[in-house]
Amino acid sequence: MSNPANLRTQAEYFIKGLTGGFVDHQEVIAWADEVLVAEANTEDWMIDISTSAEDDRMGVLHHLHSVKGDIDEAALAALLEGK
């Protein structure tokens, strides 16, 4: 996902996507892998999502809720546009 949204906003997008059925949890795992490589500081949620089992949708959803920060409502709306 290439956009200016912060990690908390992206996590919220994935939460809405998982619960709304328009994002697959394996996409979230791939995103967490990319975040692990790109971010200077590793956080527990990054590792937890990245190492989630391929069939652990609920675990991925749970870990997304632990991403800290503020949601950028405008960026979230842009991500959700057309979904």
C-alpha positions in Angstrom: 0.0 0.0 0.0 1.7 3.2 -1.1 0.1 6.3 0.4 0.9 9.0 2.9 -1.3 7.5 5.6 0.4 6.8 8.9 0.7 3.3 10.3 -2.3 3.7 12.6 -4.5 4.9 9.8 -3.3 2.0 7.6 -4.1 -0.4 10.4 -7.6 1.1 10.7 -8.1 0.6 7.0 -7.1 -3.0 7.3 -9.4 -3.5 10.3 -12.3 -2.1 8.3 -11.2 -4.2 5.3 -11.1 -7.4 7.3 -14.4 -6.8 9.0 -16.0 -5.6 5.7 -14.7 -8.4 3.7 -12.7 -6.4 1.1 -9.2 -7.2 2.5 -7.7 -10.6 3.0 -5.7 -11.2 6.2 -2.8 -12.4 4.1 -2.6 -8.9 2.5 -2.2 -7.5 6.1 0.6 -10.0 6.8 2.4 -8.9 3.6 1.9 -5.3 4.7 3.4 -6.0 8.1 6.4 -7.7 6.4 7.0 -4.5 4.4 6.6 -2.3 7.5 9.2 -4.4 9.3 11.7 -3.8 6.6 11.0 -0.1 6.1 10.6 1.1 9.7 13.7 2.0 11.8 12.0 0.9 15.1 10.4 -2.5 15.3 7.3 -2.8 17.4 5.7 -5.9 18.8 2.6 -5.7 16.6 4.7 -5.7 13.5 6.3 -9.0 14.5 3.1 -10.4 15.7 1.3 -9.8 12.4 4.2 -10.7 10.3 4.6 -14.1 12.0 0.8 -14.8 12.1 -0.3 -18.1 10.7 -1.7 -17.9 7.1 -5.2 -18.9 8.5 -5.2 -16.7 11.6 -7.6 -13.9 10.5 -8.8 -13.2 14.0 -5.3 -13.0 15.4 -4.3 -10.5 12.7 -7.3 -8.4 13.4 -6.5 -8.5 17.1 -2.9 -7.3 16.5 -4.1 -4.5 14.3 -5.9 -3.0 17.2 -2.6 -2.6 19.1 -1.1 -0.2 16.5 -0.6 3.1 18.4 -1.1 6.6 17.0 -3.9 8.8 15.7 -6.1 8.0 12.8 -6.0 10.6 10.0 -9.7 10.6 9.0 -9.1 12.3 5.7 -6.4 9.7 4.7 -8.6 6.9 5.9 -11.5 8.2 3.8 -9.2 8.3 0.8 -8.1 4.7 1.4 -11.7 3.6 1.8 -13.0 5.4 -1.3 -14.4 3.0 -3.7 -14.4 0.0 -1.3 
